[in-house]
């Protein structure tokens, strides 16, 4: 009789212990679920062109510079062949010089045919909406650096080029063209607002 009572007491204790373990496991699972729901993972945000615009960047910052414009480059090449008699080694830079929102071409010819001890020949082209280019100025003895100045004359930006023996000189548009011989112009002190032109080799056309 005593053995039977002892067995029932032991069985009751085992059942209670198992129940406590199950309650602890259920509580742990519930806590994990609550934490998961309370701290959801942050979604990954894709950066779009609109996001870049909202951050302050302009459309032009999302596109190649005008020096990579194939249409302008295709029109510049034949113009160069015409005005350099087939000698087409040159460096180019594109800047809006007359405020019409179209970048004009500043070209510095290269090679012994166009460069001497005093410098090289520079060509300035006016670009139009149809991508045609008109020769505005042909200068001699021109050296880098070349700057687009913050000042203007007759609707065109003043330029500054380096002239040996003088230093930086200022070229102003007279209504028809820029001065053709920089060595005859007055020296100029570059200002912070002046922007240096980045001359590069012409775009390779496919």
KOLLOVO-260861 format. One record per residue: residue in three letters; x, y, z of N, C-alpha, C in turn. Coordinates in steps of 0.001 Angstrom, whole numbers, plus 500000, padded with zeros to 6 digits. Each point is the difference from the previous one (the first is absolute). Example, Ala and Ser with C-alpha at 12.3 -4.5 7.8 and 13.67 -1.06 7.14 Angstrom:
ALA513190494310507800499110501190500000500900501200500000 SER499650501050499280500820501190500060499230501090500730 
This chain:
UNK500837498788500000499163501212500000500865501252500000 UNK501031499970500854500896501161500069500743500188498685 UNK500392498905499359500682500111498703499112500650498945 UNK498737499673500007499057500571499024499846501493500216 UNK499910500437501258499856501449500301501251500749499553 UNK501183499374500266501266500634499615500086500159498483 UNK499555498987499268500034500059498525499097501098499477 UNK498815500160500551499079501056499538500570501380500279 UNK500667500164501178500602501307500330501111500330499037 UNK500805498993499642501098500220499064499492500367498618 UNK498936499332499544499398500286498700499443501407499960 UNK499386500456501079499423501354500057501095501054499914 UNK501114499732500692501135500973499954500577500122498597 UNK500119498878499300500545500012498628499106500788499064 UNK498670499821500151499047500715499144500109501498500217 UNK500131500429501249500105501433500309501296500582499437 UNK501093499244500075501289500486499470499916500203498494 UNK499400499033499294499845500129498539499156501193499646 UNK498958500254500776499117501139499741500748501311500131 UNK500870500091501027500785501222500198500950500238498837 UNK500635498927499529500932500126498856499270500501498762 UNK498807499427499721499225500436498829499605501463500103 UNK499632500434501203499621501412500191501174500925499734 UNK501213499566500439501188500826499756500305500095498520 UNK499873498895499260500257500010498558499005500890499279 UNK498696499923500382498981500844499376500289501469500242 UNK500462500322501211500300501394500356501175500508499188 UNK501024499137499809501181500387499216499642500247498554 UNK499157499119499402499570500168498601499220501276499824 UNK499132500297500958499174501213499919500862501234500066 UNK501040499991500870500898501148500130500755500252498713 UNK500475498898499368500735500141498733499110500571498929 UNK498728499527499956499057500507499004499717501471500210 UNK499821500414501266499723501405500304501154500890499594 UNK501248499557500237501159500795499618500106500121498494 UNK499712498920499297500054500031498544499001500975499431 UNK498778500038500597498977500914499510500291501437500401 UNK500678500197501127500274501354500489501132500659499237 UNK500941499218499431501138500575499270500079499397498613 UNK499101500437499092500041499475498639501261500458499296 UNK500492499228499024501197500362499258499706501203499108 UNK501028500875499852499834501189499173499990499618498533 UNK499044500505499234499958499672498579501150500645499250 UNK500501499360498954501071500560499177499395500972499002 UNK500529501249500006499468501035499119500874500129498767 UNK499403499863498832500718500153498754500162501479499672 UNK501222500403499622500269501388499632499682500200498530 UNK499107500916499725499608500281498621500488501369499594 UNK499800500337498715500374501321499496499236501091500727 UNK498736499713500348499202500996500727500581500258501383 UNK500507498926500643500623500170501316501214500905499892 UNK500789499842498924501184500817499814499625501449499758 UNK498902500225499261499546501356499763499553500641501301 UNK499257499222500822499518500529501270501150500359500920 UNK501154499340499819501138500273500871500742501259499586 UNK499576500626498905500620501247499581500757499894498691 UNK500162498786499470500691499841498736499096500384498843 UNK500592500573498959499236500410498835500066498938498924 UNK499142500174498975499992499036498904501379499898499368 UNK500688501148499876501306500003499347501011499159500763 UNK499782499830501338500903499189500792499809498524499715 UNK498857499644499401499699498602499718500360499617498574 UNK500493500962499227500312499750498602501470500283499730 UNK500483499551498848501374500287499609500137501467499670 UNK501211500502500120500279501392499652499832500185498498 UNK499816501264499571499762500289498579501190499609499126 UNK501196499841500605501147499561499206499789498594499462 UNK499015499265500568499706498650499541498784499976499079 UNK499554501127499571498825500078499134500415499603498587 UNK499507498862499533500407499492498693499603500936498867 UNK498830500619500110499541500863498918500934501185499794 UNK500374500662501084500925501122499892501359499531499502 UNK500458498862500519501312499491499605500038499663498514 UNK498891499481499487499959499650498580500074501245499111 UNK499474501106500505500068501235499225501334500718500182 UNK500636499784501148501283500653500240501091499410499119 UNK499992498692499808501052499351499228500130500553498584 UNK498918500077499209500157500572498653500395501475500039 UNK499554500725501000500405501402500125501496500092500243 UNK500516499100500821501427499972500269500789499666498748 UNK499502499059499226500685499626498761500046501192499053 UNK498905500773499947499931501173499125500964501092500438 UNK500018500299501296500783501144500478501437499660500369 UNK500344498713500024501389499623500283500630499298498804 UNK499325500062498858500514499427498754500321498511500147 UNK499125499302500716500155498566500161500847499585501175 UNK500650500964500649500811499683501185499086500052501227 UNK499545498853500448498918499987500999500444499634501421 UNK501288500107500302500436499754501374499647501220500838 UNK499163499798500998499561501142500802499445499554501346 UNK499869500979500901499338499826501290498749500862499991 UNK498958499569500697498743500735499969499415500180501390 UNK499201501051500138499223500239501216498691500630499562 UNK498926499705500747498671500500499649499465500874501130 UNK499690501260499681499455500939500976499004500933499302 UNK498932500332500704499047500988499488500636501374500175 UNK500436500606498904500712501273500070499091501211499801 UNK498815499802499414499143501151499694498616499935500653 UNK499831499111500970498774499975500782498767499482499299 UNK500164499241498904498840499467499287499662498575500423 UNK500619499516501075499776498653500544500522498887499104 UNK500831500355499037500628499007499132501511500128500153 UNK500667498916500256501438500059500231500768500171498689 UNK500866500995499993500839500299498848501336499262500127 UNK500722499921498895501240499225499977501221500910500036 UNK500921499670500911501312500641500050501014498918499649 UNK500743500234498934500887498972499457501436500523499965 UNK500921499186500495501416500344499946500695498998499087 UNK500469500490498849500653499127499033501336499518500538 UNK500393498808499572501242499383500452500906499685498811 UNK501270499780500276500928499617498949500865501170499522 UNK501075499662499337500952501024499547499408500934498956 UNK498947499561499311499375500864498994499310501197500644 UNK499571499839501277499200501036500644500603500522501299 UNK501094499430500426500624500426501252501455500406499771 UNK500391501072500667501377500472499934500498500326501389 UNK501092500727500064500569500344501304499072500901500805 UNK499134500764499319499104500923500695498685499388500421 UNK499642498846499450498740499357500335499348499365498793 UNK498713499692500112499264499307498937498818500836499514 UNK499402499553498912498817500665499450498749499521500732 UNK499147500953500353498736499675500661498838500396499100 UNK498996499137499918498784500270499227498812500022500953 UNK499105500963499817498787500092500806498801499906499075 UNK499119499043500270498825499762499164498719500328500763 UNK499070500615499301498666500255500541499089498842499600 UNK499461499294500976499108498865499731498549500464500031 UNK499181499411499123498586500379499892499098498797500289 UNK498702500263500044499030498948500337500068498807499055 UNK500305500243498732500053498909499022501356499305500005 UNK500827500312501014501326499415500179501014500489498969 UNK499641500999499220500976500567499072500969500886500781 UNK501208500131499467501049500761500666500545501074499056 UNK500104501223500497500527501109499220501276500510500652 UNK501063500124499215501271500491500521499877501471500373 UNK500289500311501247499901501376500501501368500666500039 UNK501005499264500469501332500590500195501085498968499742 UNK501101500482499436501203499189499831501165500810500582 UNK500544499520501120501095500715500646501321499266499798 UNK501096500733500132501332499400499923500630500010501391 UNK501199499443500089500828499995501218499184499892501287 UNK499164498986500078499139499786501170500497498798500797 UNK500019500169501311500424498918500887498958499773501087 UNK500064498831500608499168499709501168500711500511501247 UNK499258500257501070498564499761500178499133501050499315 UNK498788499563499652499010500884499393498817500092500954 UNK499512501209500227498915500229500960498812500684499332 UNK498800499647500446498791500770499710499781500918501189 UNK500004501311499754499917500964501080498553500303500361 UNK499810500566501158498658500351500458499487501265499320 UNK500889500781499403499611501231499300499643499705498544 UNK499251500896499378499579499843498603500163501309499232 UNK500077499884498680499988501146499098499176499622498775 UNK499058500868499659499160499793498811499312498630500003 UNK499574499582501182499227498768500108500823498726500071 UNK501317500102499943500859498810500056500932500074501204 UNK500261498864500596500907499935501143501410500418499598 UNK500652500724500890501425500271499806500772498709500229 UNK501131499876499337500873498837500151501376500465500456 UNK500724499091500605501392500274500341500845498817499560 UNK501089500295499295500932498963499567501390500387500491 UNK500881499027500006501376500282500419500829500386498784 UNK500704501134500125500873500482498932501432500071500527 UNK500914499313499332501392499970500457500592501404500000 UNK500667500311501100500613501309500136499078501020500641 UNK498708499685500053499021500920500574499284499364501186 UNK499644498727499876499201499306501002498564499892499533 UNK499075499932500928498587499950499635499569501354499428 UNK499296499962498863499482501223499384498499499853499803 UNK499324501111499854498540500008499873499601500226498551 UNK499073499164499509499459500132498640498522500345500108 UNK499603501123499414498600500441500034499413500006498596 UNK498752499603499894499289499930498726499608501417499574 UNK500319500372498759499739501366499531498693500134499216 UNK499205498945500005498761499998499223500087499100498785 UNK501240499700499579500216499120498855500920498831500336 UNK501038500280500789500957498953500334500821500398501226 UNK500815499065500442500971500263501058501312500455499358 UNK500900500625500737501299500398499449500746498799499427 UNK500701500215498905500664498891499315501429499759500490 UNK500577500979500718501378499851500480500063500306501504 UNK499923498980500831499985500215501451501238500723500530 UNK501123499873499326501234500619500496499924501519500000 UNK499025500572499294499833501449499934499006500519501045 UNK499385499094500757498986500393500970500617500233501386 UNK499243500684500853500477500340501335499939498780500923 UNK500875499993500978500030498899500965498740500016500858 UNK499670498845500546498771499870500780500259499126501216 UNK499428500393501132500102499227501234498763499114500141 UNK500196498683500020498881499057500104499264500197501326 UNK498651499995499922499146500170501168499392498657500408 UNK499496499926501225499405498761500496498791499572499173 UNK499250500974499481498787499674499235500309499507498593 UNK501233500166499546500373499560498652500125498477499965 UNK499586499411498897499973498539499891500976499523498923 UNK500878499107500395500981499467499059499356498973499077 UNK500319500074498725499482499041499028500828498726500060 UNK499320498874500016500669498701500015500071499474498566 UNK501124500234499375500205499554498622500311498509499979 UNK499395499293499060500222498558499880500029499606498544 UNK500463498785499758500035499493498630498575499843499481 UNK499816500154498681498639499905499450499390498626500212 UNK498675499991500069499253498769500192500198499073498803 UNK500264498738500278500121499007498921498604499612499536 UNK499745500207498732498677499709499443499970498605499426 UNK498912499293500286499839498626499476499232500030498680 
